Amino acid sequence: MLTKIMMWVSIAIVLLALLELPVTSEPLLVEIVVCASSLLVMCKAVRSGQYLLATGFLPLIVAFSPISPILISGRTFLWLNWIGLAAFLVAVITLKTERTLSMPSITNRTPGRESL
């Protein structure tokens, strides 16, 4: 559930950055949100066995890393935002949430069945 929320937050932040709204005038905010969401999506993709999707998010993690930032021009940052938006939209479509199975009740036995 946290991964889904972070994906949608990242999509919103990247869209705001692409529209150049003053909310995302600080590129560090965009970098932190996109990098953290990319890490979560990559972990979720590895757990679900979608290794191609996980490796697709590695360049996003490197490009948007606030720890070791890469000097990027404005136009290149715009292209990276478009690529990030496309990647998160693909992740929302392809990553499915697993439903937690309920535990069987031991007090509600099936009538008519006897133990051996």
N, C-alpha and C positions, 0 to 999 in steps of 0.2 A: 504494500500500500504506500509506503514511504517513497518507493521508486516512482510510482505513478504520479504522486504529488510533485516530486522534484522534477519529473519530466515536463509536467504541465507548467510549473513555475519557470523552468528554463525556456520553454516555448514562449511564454509571455514576456520574459525579460529580453530574449533575443528579438522578438517582434518589436518591442519598445525601442530597442537599440537600433533596429533597422529603420524605424520611422523617425529616428533621431529626436525623440522626445526628451525634455530636460530631466525626466526621472532617471534615465540611464546615461547622463552626461559623463559620469565617472566610469571609465572602462574597467576599473578594478572590480566594481560590483558585478559587472557582466562576467568577467573572468572567473571570479570566485564561484558564482552560481553555476556557470556552465561546466567548470572543472569538477565541482562536487557532484553535480548531477551525472556527468559522464562517468565518474568513478562508480556511482551507484548502479547506473545502467550496465556498465561493463561487468560488475560483479553479478548482477542479476542474470545477464546473458550467459555468463560462464556457468552459473548454477543450473540454468535451464538447458545447457548443452548447445547454445547458439554461438559457436566460437567465431564465426564470420562476423556477426554483429559486434561481438566483443572486441575483435581486432579493428573494426571500423571506428570504434570510439577512442582507440589509442592516440591517433593523431590529434583528436580534439582535446584530449587531456594534456598533451604536450603543448599544443598551440595556445590553450587558454590557461595554462598553469600560472598562478600568481606567485608561486615560490621562485621559479626561474623564468621570468618573463622574457619573451622573444621580442625584439624591437620590430614592430610591424607598422607599416604605413597605414594611413586612413583607408585607402581603397582596398588594401589587402585585408584589413580588419573587417571591412564591409563584406567581402567575399567569404571570410571565415564565419561571419554571422549567418550568412545564407546557407553555408554548408552545415553549420551547427543546427540551424532550424530544420533543414531537411533530414539530418540524422536523427533528431529527436522525434520528428513526425514518423519516420520509419520505425523507430523503437516503440512508439506508442502503438503502432499497428501490429508489429510482430511479436512483442513481448506480451504474453498472456499471463494473467495472474492465476496462480493455482488456488483452487478453493480448498479450504481446510475441511477435511472430512470429520463429521461428528463421531464421537465415540458411541459405540453401541451400549444401550442401557442394560444393566444386569438385573434391574428390578422389573422390567417389562418383558417377561419371557413370552415366547410364542405359545398360545394355548394349544393344547393337544399334543405337545411334544414332551416326551419323558426322557429323562437322562438314562443312560445305559448303566 
